[in-house]
Amino acid sequence: MLQKELSPNSKLLLTIGVFIIAYGTPFDQPRVIGAVQEALLMLSEYSREHVLLCLVPALFIAGALTVFLNQQAVIRYLGPNAPRLLAYSVASISGTILAVCSCTVLPLFKGIYKKGAGLGPAISFLYSGPAINILAIVLSYKIFGWKLGFARMAGAVVFAYLIGMVMQGLFQREDEKRLADERMFQFTGESTTRTLPQMILYMASMIGILVFINWAPSRETLPVWDFIYQYRYIISAGFVMVLIYCLLRWFRREELMEWTLATRDFSLQILPYLFFGVLVAGFLLGRPGHEGLIPTAWVSKLVGGNSLFANFVAALAGAFMYFATLTEVPIVQGLLGSGMGQGPALALLLAGPSLSLPSMLVIYGELGFKKTALYVILVVGLSTLAGYGFGFIAG
């Protein structure tokens, strides 16, 4: 289903907003010129490094979840009335193994949410995917030491549960009404011609492609991870062969067409928000290591020490920046070297990977302003408090 068309009033407000920006922005100033260049360079970098290898596989997985995943299984394990411990554990563990960024996880979140997952478990999955992936935790331990590494891991796990449960509790009735109104229990696209092992192999092949083709180097001496990185394309090619086998043996042409159309619809719903968000984020903050409209020195000066304000600034800045998978580790390492406090470092690590301006726009398109705002407030607020508390412990 495509996004709803903007109302005439919304179109008018959008037009006025564009006019105000065009009229009032001093595009001839060096800082603004550099920010515009950063916006375009960030979009170019994002398109080259993340769209084909990250987003496209994720979009196909999301389409498969919508068309082929068993509806009753989703409701049983992730539905709004599923046992809480089971639902949030499944959501968190599923996110952990993917090792994806805040944007790549969005099609997968959208897929399970449309298929019947409750708001709370879906939000837990949305947070856990970028925040708790295994390699990031290992690198955090190795580079930042066991205290900050453990605090990041424990905080991310607790947040995945807590944020999901708060969201589900506040919007329980609305979520149940969503499922009833959309008649989620009456999807006609579910497969009845394939066995469970066949579906597991089919889904695992796509997840394997997504995970291994995007495997990042460890930046430190981690032999197993570096071995996988060296042979990531060969491993990914093996998963591609398995996927081709599954498609040729177990799927009809009509089903493949339905899958393709579902993937197309997800692309149309998500990519415009993402590209616009990447442009804005690049314009304001620049790429990692580069200057946007807002000087990075301002942020560095504000996150020293362990005041509540410093932790809030770190969490908020992290929430609006875009971090590709694992890039938060060297960025925080550099900030620590420039005087960043241990507490603000944790706040940024908990908020940054799980949120970004592009991801906020996509979440808004799916959940609306109220739910999106609450999710952002919970992530930033909890990250601020966790960083503030950790700062006292770490000394």
N, C-alpha and C positions, 0 to 999 in steps of 0.2 A: 504494500500500500504506500503510495507516495505521500509526501508531506502535504498538509492542507495548504491551499493557496492563501496568500496574505490578503487580508481584508483591505478595502480601499483606504481606510484610515491608517492602517499599518504601512501601506505603500507610501502614503503621503508623509508620514513621520520619517520613514526611511529616506525618502527623497530630500526632506528638509535636513536630516542629519548629514547626508552626503554633501549637500550644499554648504552647510556650516563648516564642515571639515575642509572642503575645497576653498572656501572663502577666507577662513581664518588661519589656516596653517601656513607658516612662512617656509615654503618649500625651497626658497633660495638660500636658507641658512645652512652652514656646513653640518651642524648636528642633525638637522632634519634630513638633509641629503644622505648622510651616512645611515640614518635610521631607515629610510626608504630602501637603500641598497641592501641593508641587513635583512629587511623583510623579504625582498626578492631572493636574496641568496639563501635565506633559511627555507623558503618554499622550494627552491631548486634542490637544496641539499636533502630536504625531507622527501621530495619526489624521487630522487635518485636512490636514496638509501633505505627508504621505509615503505614506499607504496607497493612496488612490485614484489618484494620479498616478504614483507610483513602484512600489509593490509590486504593484498589480493588473496593470499592463502586464508587469512582470517575471515574475509568476506565469504569465501566458498564454504568454510566450515560453518559460518552462521547460516548460510542458505541451507546446508545439509541438516543442521539442527532443526530448522523450521519445517523442512519438508519430510525428513525421514525419521527423526528421533521419535521414539515412542512417547506419546502424550502422557499416558498413565505413569510411566516411569519418572518423568520430570515432576509431575504433581506429587508422586509418592515420596520422592527424595528431596525436592526443592520447593514444593508448593507452600502456600501460606499457612496451611494447616498441618504440614509435616512436622514430626518431632523436632524441636529446636536444635538439640545437640546434633542430630543426624543431618538436618538441612544445612546448618552453618558449617559443620565439619566437611561435608561434601563440597560445599561452595568454596571454602578456603583451600582445601587440598587441591581441588581442580584448578584454582587460580595459581597455586604455588608451582605446579609442574610446568606451566606454560612459559614462564620467563619472557613476558611480553611487556611493552611499554603502555603508557596510559591511553594511547590512541589505538594501538592494535587490539587491546582487550575489548574495545567498544562494540565491534560487530558481534563478538561472542556473547557479551552481556546482552545485547539486543536480541540475539537469537534465543537464548534460554528464557529471557523475559517474555518474549512473544509466544514461546511454546508453553508457558504455563507456570514458570517459576514465580514464587512469591517475590514481592518487592525486596524484602529483607535478605533472603538468600542471594538474590540477583545482585544486590548492592554489595554484599560480602564478597562475592565473586569479582565484582568490578574493582573493589579495593585491593583484594589479595593478589590478583594477577600481576600487577606491576610492583606491589609493595613487598611481597614475601618470596619472590622467586629465589630458588636455591643458590644459584651462582652469586647473586647480589649479597646474600647473607654470608656466604663463604668469603667473598672479597672484603666485606665489611669487617669480619673477624680478623682477617689477615692484615689489612691496611690500617684500621683504626684501633685495633686491640680488642680484647675480649669484652671489656665493659660496654663500649659503644656498640660493638657487634651484637652482643646479647640483648642490649636495650632495644636495638632496632628490630631484631627478630621477635622479641616478646611483645613489644609495642604494636608491631604490625599484626600479629596473630590476635591480640586482644582487641585491637581496633576493628579488625574484620568481623569479629563476632558482635562487638558492642554497637558499631554503627549500623550494621544490618538489623539487629534487634530493635534499636531505637526507631529506625525508619519503618520497620514492619509494625511496631506497636502503635505509632502515631497515625499510620495510614492503613490499618488493618481493614476497616470497613470499605474504604475506597478501593483497596486492592482486590477484595473479594467481589466488589461490584464490577471492577474491570474485567475479571475473569468471566463473570456471568454475562455481562453486556456483549463481550466479544465472542461468547459461545466457544470458549477455548477448548471445551471438551468434545467439540464436534468437528475437529479438523478432518478433512478427507484425504490429506496427503500422506498419512502414516503408512509405512510399509508393513505388509503382512506376508510378503513373499520371501523374506530373508530371515535367516536364523539370527539369534543373538550373537554368536561368535562371528558371523559374517559382518554384522553391523559394527561390532567392536573393532574388527580388523580394518574396515573401511574408514571409521572415524580416527583410529590410531594412525593410519597411514597419513592422513591430512595433518593431524597434530604433530606427527613426527617431522613432516616437511617444514611446518611453521617453526618448530623448536630448533631443529638442527641447522637449517639453512641460515638462521639468524644468530647462530652461536657466536659469542664474542670472545676475544682473547682475554685471558685472566689478568693481564698487566703485571702479574707477579708469577712466581714459579709454582704453578699448579699443574703437574704433569698430565693428569687425566683430562682436565679441562682443555689444556693446550693440544693434547692428542686429538680430542674431538674437534677442536677448531681447525686443526690442520687437515682433517679428512671430512669436514662438514659437508662438502659438496658430494662426495662419494656416498656418505651416509644418507643424505637427502635424496640422491638419485635412487638408492635402494627403496626408500619409501615411495618415491614416484612410481617405480615399477610395481610395487604392491598395490598402489591406488589404481593404476591402469588395469591390473589383473582383476581387481574387484569390480570396476566399472564394466569391463567387457563380459564378465561371467555372470554377474548378479543383478544388473540394472537394465531396464527397458529404455528405449529411446525416449518415450514420453516422460519417463521419470527424470532422465537427464535434462530434458528441456525444462521441466518444472523446477529443477534444482538451479539451472542457469538463470531462469527468470527471477527466482527468489534472490539469488546473488546479485543480479542487476538492481533489484529494488532496494536492497540494503545499500548498495553503492550509491544510488541516487539520494538516499536519505542521509548518508553519513559524510561522503566526500566533500560536498560543498561547505558544510560546517567546518570540517577539518582544515581545508585549504584556507578558508577565511581566517580561522583561528591562528593558524601558523603564520600568516602574514601579519596579523596584529601583534602576536607575541614577538615575532622578529623585529617589528618596528619599535616596540616599546623596550624590549630587553636585549635584543640581539642574540646571535648564536653564542653558545658557550665559548668564552675567551674573546668575544668581540663586543663592541659597544653598540647599543641601540639608543633610543631617545633618552632613556633613563641611565645615567652613568652608573656603572657597576661599583665605582668607589663609594657611592652613596649607600648602597646595600652593605658593602663590606664594613663601613663605619658604624652601621646601625646594629650589626649582629655580634659585636664584641661583648664580653662579659656574660652575665647570666640573668639579666633583668627580664621581667615578664614581657616588656616591650620588645627587647631583642629577640626573644623566642617567637613572639607574634610576627615580627617582621620576617624572620627566617621562614616560618611556616607559610606566611602569605606570599612571599616572593617565590618560594618553592612551588606553591599551588598554581601560580600563574605561568611559571617557566615551563618549557617543554624539555624533558629529559628523555633521550633515547635510552634503551635498555643498558644499564650499567654505567652510563655516563655520569650519574650522580656521584659515584664514588670518587673519581679524580677531581670533580668540581669541588666537592666538600673537602677533599684532601688539600686542595689549593687554598680554599677559604680558611681552613684551620691554620695553615701556614701564614696567612695574612692577619691572624688575630681573632678569628671566629671562636666563640666559646663552645665548650662541649655540649651544653644544653641546646643552643641554637642549631648546632650541627645535627643533633638528633631530631629536632623539630623539622628541619629541612628534609632529612632522610625519610621521615614518616609521611610528610605531606607532598614532597616534590614528585616522586615517581608515580604516585597514585592519581595525581591531578595535573592538569595543564589547561591553559585557556582554550585550546582546540577541543579537548575532551569535555570541558564544561559546556561548550556550545552544542556538542552532539547530545550530551545527557539532557540538556534543556529541551532539545528537539524531541526527545523521547518521553521525558518525565514531566516537563513543564517547569515553570519558574519556582514554584513553592518547594517541590521535592529537590530540585537541583540546588537551590539556595541552602536548604537544610543540610544536604550532603556536604557541600563545601564548608559550611559553618562547623559541622561536626569534625571533619578532617582537620581543618585549620585549628579549631579550638582545642581538640584533644592533643594534637601535635604540639601546640604551644604549652599546654599543661605538662605533658610528658617531658618535653625538653626542659622546662623550668625545674621540675622535680629532679630530673637526671643531673642537671647542672650542680645542684647541691650535693648529690651523692658522689659525683665524679670529682668534685673539688675544683 
